[in-house]
Amino acid sequence: MRLSALVLVSLVAFPVFGQQQQNTQENNQGSYNPFTLASGVLQHNFFNVYAYGNGAYDTNAQILANGKTTGSPGYALGGGVQLSHVWKTATLGLSYSGGYQHYNSNFFTSGPTQNLVLGYTKQFSKRWALSLSEAAGIYLYGESYYSTQATNTNTVVTNPFSSETRFASSSISLTYRQTRRLSYVFSGSYSLYRYNGPRGIGANDVGASIGANYQLTGRTTIGGRYSYSYFRYQRHAGTDHLNGVYGTITHDFSRRWTGSASAGVTRSNASGTIAVPITILTGTGQTLSGYEVGAYHNSQFIPSLTGTLTHLYRRSQFSISGGQGVSSGNGVFLASRTRYIGGVYSYNLRNSVFSVGVSYAKLSSISNTINYGYSSGSLTASYGHNLFRYVAANIRYDFIEYGGLGSFSGRHDNHFTFGLSFSSKSIPLTLY
């Protein structure tokens, strides 16, 4: 039985790219770009194409092998593209990477991996502005993912019984500025999550919100927001209707430090019928397979809290975010109370980039009756150095902790990668 899971945490350094990029330019910090950790090297508008070839080694297989753990070597090949452009009234950013991961042992998952982040903002007039974003990916066991682009639920936690997780998240936001201090924001979003294997129940999420922001001072903005979300699950497993009210505050402590927080309450109304595949071991050593079927209908209020702190400097950037909210779960857990925390730090030199990321998430079901939670976390360190023009050497270490799930105990994995990369802008590989 597979035991592992992967936490994908989106660290939102700047939730509204257009507004924050304008502020960044005004503060003469034009080197920052929200689509890469190599901001200190990639200046202003750029287009970068890269390719890589890495060797890999994992110390722990993601399934039990004759009651013992086992390691395996492997390799990863891939590439991607990064671009950014700023016009007078619009901004565009894109980051895409794709590759193939292979292990010599059948106890490990081999297959394709992909990640896409896209953002676009447009200022139509002094009063109207538009923001569009897209995030999508395919992830396998043994990976850690960090990105500044937000998904709608802030966290994506893979299914512990599925070797592959796919997700896509789109959002649109329209802002109307009534006065110099007062503005209104209308937003909509759509997300989907898919897992392979019979124990993965995918979800489709639709959301809409309306809010108002008021700038108290040049450094502080407060706001309020109402949101509605609808979760619909595959296999007619059920639905969840969510209504939430939140208060927000954003404060610029200095030209380089920014913080934001929100607090409110979400009402969840989840109902449906779920059929979970089960395997029973008899006293004679035989196994019987079937489904456990049960109906559920749960309504409750969930406190929602989020906080983000970011720091930008010429050669370094730091971001940490955390909180509690409601997500559509991970295929085993449907609608869930989700607690998460994560952060990234990077430091750029002329010919090298060092970056560190941490993440942790815990799910507690608020729909189908599961009387235990599921948690997972990771720690990642990455270093890349340019050997000569266009070519860099890269090394990365991931420690991933897989929490227990019911009768299945947790375990951890050490993942090492090392290799060479080619970049048209002579940029080493980073966490993103």
C-alpha positions in Angstrom: 0.0 0.0 0.0 1.3 3.4 -0.9 1.8 5.6 2.1 3.3 8.8 0.9 1.9 12.2 0.1 3.2 15.5 -1.2 2.4 19.0 0.1 2.2 21.8 -2.5 2.2 25.2 -0.9 1.6 28.4 -2.7 3.4 31.3 -1.0 1.7 34.5 -1.9 4.3 37.2 -1.8 2.1 39.6 -3.7 -1.6 38.7 -4.1 -2.3 41.6 -6.5 0.5 41.6 -9.0 -0.3 44.8 -10.8 -0.7 47.0 -7.8 2.4 45.6 -6.1 4.6 45.8 -9.2 3.6 49.5 -9.5 4.6 50.0 -5.8 7.9 48.2 -6.4 8.7 50.4 -9.3 7.9 53.5 -7.3 10.3 52.3 -4.6 13.1 51.7 -7.2 13.1 48.0 -6.6 12.6 47.1 -10.2 14.7 44.0 -9.9 11.9 42.1 -8.1 9.8 39.7 -10.2 7.2 37.5 -8.7 7.7 34.6 -11.1 11.3 33.7 -10.1 13.6 33.5 -7.2 16.4 34.8 -9.5 15.2 38.4 -9.3 18.6 39.7 -8.4 19.9 38.3 -11.7 17.0 38.7 -14.1 16.5 42.4 -14.4 13.4 44.2 -15.7 11.9 42.6 -18.9 13.4 39.3 -19.9 12.9 36.0 -21.8 14.7 32.9 -20.6 14.8 29.4 -22.0 16.4 26.6 -20.0 17.0 22.8 -20.0 18.4 20.5 -17.4 19.6 16.9 -16.8 19.9 15.7 -13.2 20.8 12.5 -11.4 18.7 11.6 -8.4 18.6 9.3 -5.4 15.9 8.6 -2.9 16.6 6.9 0.4 13.1 5.6 1.0 10.5 4.0 -1.4 7.0 5.3 -1.2 5.6 1.8 -0.6 6.5 -1.1 1.7 8.9 -3.5 0.1 8.8 -6.9 1.9 8.5 -5.0 5.2 11.7 -3.1 4.6 12.5 0.4 3.2 14.6 0.7 0.1 16.4 3.4 -1.9 16.8 3.9 -5.6 18.8 6.0 -8.1 17.2 7.7 -11.0 17.4 10.7 -13.3 15.3 13.7 -14.4 15.3 15.5 -17.8 13.4 18.6 -18.7 13.3 22.3 -19.4 11.2 25.4 -19.4 10.6 29.0 -20.2 10.4 32.2 -18.1 9.3 35.6 -19.4 8.3 39.0 -18.0 7.3 42.2 -19.6 6.0 45.5 -18.2 4.2 48.0 -20.4 2.9 51.4 -19.3 -0.5 50.1 -18.3 -0.1 46.3 -18.3 2.2 43.5 -17.0 2.7 39.9 -18.1 4.5 37.1 -16.4 4.9 33.4 -17.4 6.8 30.5 -15.9 6.6 27.0 -17.3 8.6 23.9 -16.6 8.2 20.3 -17.8 10.2 17.2 -17.5 10.3 13.4 -17.0 11.4 11.6 -13.8 12.6 8.0 -13.9 13.7 5.6 -11.1 15.5 2.3 -11.6 13.3 0.7 -8.9 9.7 -0.3 -9.6 8.9 0.8 -6.0 9.2 4.4 -7.1 7.0 6.5 -9.3 8.3 7.4 -12.8 6.5 9.8 -15.1 6.1 13.3 -16.4 6.0 16.5 -14.3 4.8 19.9 -15.3 4.3 23.3 -13.7 2.7 26.5 -15.2 2.2 29.9 -13.6 0.8 32.8 -15.6 -0.2 36.3 -14.6 -1.5 39.3 -16.5 -2.7 42.7 -15.3 -4.2 45.6 -17.2 -5.0 49.2 -16.2 -7.9 50.3 -18.5 -8.3 53.7 -16.9 -7.8 55.6 -13.6 -10.7 53.7 -12.2 -10.8 50.2 -13.8 -8.1 47.5 -13.6 -8.1 43.7 -14.5 -6.1 40.9 -13.2 -5.9 37.3 -14.6 -3.9 34.3 -13.2 -3.5 30.7 -13.9 -1.6 27.9 -12.0 -1.5 24.3 -13.1 0.7 21.3 -12.5 1.3 17.5 -12.6 3.3 16.2 -9.6 4.5 12.8 -8.5 5.6 11.4 -5.1 8.9 12.5 -3.8 8.6 16.1 -5.0 8.3 19.5 -3.1 6.7 22.5 -4.9 7.0 26.2 -4.1 5.5 29.1 -6.0 4.5 32.7 -5.5 1.4 32.1 -7.5 -1.8 31.5 -5.4 -4.2 28.7 -5.9 -7.7 29.3 -4.7 -7.4 27.2 -1.5 -3.8 28.3 -0.7 -2.7 24.7 -0.4 -2.8 21.6 -2.5 -2.2 18.3 -0.7 -1.8 15.1 -2.8 -3.7 12.0 -2.2 -1.7 9.4 -0.2 -3.0 6.5 -2.3 -2.4 8.2 -5.7 1.0 8.3 -7.4 0.1 11.4 -9.4 -1.7 14.6 -8.6 -3.0 17.0 -11.2 -4.4 20.5 -10.6 -5.4 23.7 -12.4 -6.6 27.0 -10.9 -7.8 30.1 -12.8 -8.9 33.4 -11.4 -10.1 36.8 -12.6 -10.4 40.0 -10.7 -11.9 43.4 -11.6 -11.1 46.4 -9.5 -13.0 49.7 -9.5 -11.4 52.7 -7.8 -14.2 55.1 -6.7 -11.9 57.6 -5.0 -8.2 57.9 -4.2 -8.7 55.8 -1.1 -11.7 53.6 -1.7 -11.9 50.7 -4.2 -14.1 47.7 -4.9 -12.9 44.3 -6.1 -15.0 41.6 -7.9 -13.4 38.2 -8.3 -14.2 34.8 -9.7 -12.3 31.5 -9.7 -12.4 27.9 -10.9 -10.2 25.0 -9.9 -10.0 21.2 -10.5 -8.0 18.4 -8.8 -7.5 14.9 -10.1 -5.9 11.8 -8.7 -5.1 8.4 -10.3 -6.2 5.2 -8.6 -9.6 4.1 -7.1 -9.0 5.9 -3.8 -8.8 9.4 -5.4 -12.0 11.4 -5.6 -11.4 14.5 -7.7 -13.0 17.9 -7.1 -14.2 20.9 -9.1 -14.3 24.2 -7.2 -16.1 27.4 -8.3 -15.9 30.6 -6.3 -16.9 34.3 -6.4 -16.3 37.2 -4.1 -16.9 40.9 -3.7 -15.0 43.2 -1.4 -14.0 46.8 -0.6 -10.6 48.2 0.3 -9.9 51.6 2.0 -6.5 53.1 2.2 -6.2 54.6 5.7 -2.7 55.9 5.2 0.1 55.7 2.6 1.2 52.5 4.3 -2.0 50.9 5.6 -5.1 49.5 3.8 -8.1 47.8 5.4 -10.9 45.9 3.7 -13.8 43.5 3.9 -14.9 40.7 1.7 -17.8 38.3 1.2 -17.2 35.0 -0.7 -19.2 32.0 -2.0 -17.6 28.7 -3.0 -19.1 25.5 -4.3 -17.2 22.2 -4.2 -18.5 19.3 -6.4 -16.9 15.9 -6.2 -16.5 13.0 -8.6 -18.4 9.7 -8.4 -21.4 11.7 -7.0 -19.6 11.7 -3.6 -21.2 15.0 -2.6 -21.0 18.8 -2.6 -20.2 21.6 -0.2 -21.6 25.1 -0.2 -19.4 27.7 1.5 -20.2 31.2 2.6 -17.6 33.4 4.2 -17.1 36.9 5.6 -13.6 38.3 6.2 -11.8 41.4 7.3 -8.3 42.2 5.8 -5.4 44.6 6.5 -2.2 45.3 4.6 0.7 47.3 5.9 4.0 48.4 4.5 6.4 48.5 7.4 9.1 49.9 5.2 10.1 50.0 1.6 11.3 46.4 2.0 8.9 44.8 4.5 5.2 44.2 3.8 2.7 42.3 5.9 -1.0 41.3 5.4 -3.6 39.5 7.4 -7.2 38.4 7.2 -9.7 37.0 9.7 -13.3 35.8 9.4 -15.6 32.9 9.5 -16.7 30.4 6.8 -20.0 28.4 7.0 -19.7 25.0 5.4 -22.8 22.9 4.3 -21.5 19.6 3.1 -23.6 16.6 2.0 -23.5 13.5 -0.1 -22.8 9.8 -0.2 -19.3 8.4 -0.4 -18.1 4.9 -1.4 -14.5 4.2 -0.2 -12.6 1.1 -1.6 -11.5 -1.1 1.3 -9.5 -4.3 1.6 -10.1 -6.8 4.5 -7.6 -9.4 5.6 -9.3 -12.5 6.8 -8.0 -14.9 9.5 -7.0 -17.4 6.9 -4.7 -14.8 5.2 -7.0 -14.1 2.3 -8.0 -10.6 1.2 -11.5 -9.4 0.5 -12.1 -6.2 -1.5 -15.2 -4.0 -1.5 -16.6 -0.6 -0.8 -17.7 1.1 2.4 -20.7 3.3 1.6 -22.1 6.0 3.9 -24.2 9.2 3.7 -23.2 12.4 5.4 -24.6 15.9 5.9 -22.6 18.3 8.0 -23.0 22.0 8.6 -20.6 24.0 10.7 -18.8 27.4 11.1 -15.0 27.3 10.6 -12.7 30.2 11.7 -10.5 31.4 8.9 -7.2 33.2 9.5 -4.3 34.0 7.1 -1.1 36.0 7.4 1.8 36.8 5.1 5.1 38.6 5.6 7.5 39.5 2.8 10.9 41.1 2.6 12.6 42.3 -0.6 16.2 43.4 -1.0 18.4 43.9 -4.0 19.9 40.4 -3.8 17.5 38.5 -1.5 13.8 37.9 -0.9 11.9 36.3 1.9 8.3 35.3 2.3 6.3 33.3 4.9 2.6 32.7 5.0 0.2 30.6 7.1 -3.3 30.2 8.3 -6.4 28.1 8.5 -9.3 27.8 6.0 -11.5 25.4 4.1 -10.2 23.4 1.1 -11.7 20.7 -1.1 -9.4 18.1 0.5 -7.1 15.6 -1.2 -9.4 12.9 -2.5 -9.5 10.8 0.7 -10.6 13.8 2.8 -13.3 15.8 1.0 -14.1 19.3 2.3 -11.5 19.8 5.0 -10.3 22.3 7.6 -6.8 23.1 6.3 -4.0 24.4 8.5 -0.8 25.4 6.6 2.4 27.3 7.0 5.3 27.8 4.5 8.1 30.0 3.6 10.9 30.6 1.1 14.2 32.5 1.2 16.7 33.2 -1.6 20.0 35.0 -2.0 21.4 35.9 -5.4 25.0 36.5 -6.2 26.4 37.4 -9.6 27.0 33.8 -10.6 25.0 31.7 -8.1 21.6 31.4 -6.4 20.9 29.8 -3.0 17.3 29.2 -1.9 15.5 27.4 0.9 11.8 26.4 1.3 9.7 24.9 4.1 6.1 23.8 4.1 3.6 22.0 6.4 -0.1 21.3 6.0 -2.7 19.4 8.0 -6.2 18.3 6.9 -9.2 17.5 9.2 -12.4 16.4 7.4 -15.6 18.5 7.9 -17.7 16.4 5.5 -17.4 12.7 5.4 -16.8 11.1 8.8 -13.0 10.5 9.2 -12.0 10.7 12.8 -8.3 11.4 12.2 -6.3 14.0 10.4 -3.6 13.9 7.8 -0.4 16.0 7.8 2.7 16.3 5.6 5.7 18.7 5.4 8.9 19.3 3.6 12.3 21.1 3.8 14.2 22.0 0.7 17.6 23.5 0.0 18.9 24.4 -3.5 22.2 25.8 -4.8 23.2 26.6 -8.3 26.4 28.1 -9.7 27.3 29.2 -13.2 30.4 27.2 -14.4 30.6 29.4 -17.5 28.3 31.3 -19.8 24.9 29.4 -20.3 25.9 26.4 -18.2 25.4 25.9 -14.5 25.9 23.1 -11.9 23.0 22.5 -9.5 22.4 20.5 -6.4 19.2 20.1 -4.3 18.1 18.3 -1.2 14.5 17.6 -0.1 13.4 16.1 3.2 9.8 15.1 3.0 7.7 13.9 6.0 4.7 11.8 5.2 2.2 11.7 8.1 0.3 8.6 9.1 -3.2 7.9 7.8 -5.5 5.7 9.9 -3.7 2.3 10.4 -0.9 3.3 8.1 2.1 4.8 9.9 4.0 7.8 8.6 7.5 7.8 7.1 10.0 10.2 5.7 12.1 10.4 2.5 15.5 12.1 1.7 15.7 13.1 -2.0 18.9 14.3 -3.6 19.3 15.7 -7.1 22.5 17.0 -8.8 23.3 17.9 -12.4 23.8 20.5 -15.1 21.5 23.1 -16.7 21.5 25.3 -19.8 20.0 28.8 -19.6 19.8 31.5 -22.3 20.2 34.1 -19.5 22.9 32.1 -17.6 20.6 31.5 -14.6 21.1 28.5 -12.3 18.1 26.4 -11.3 16.1 27.6 -8.3 13.1 26.3 -6.4 10.9 28.1 -9.0 
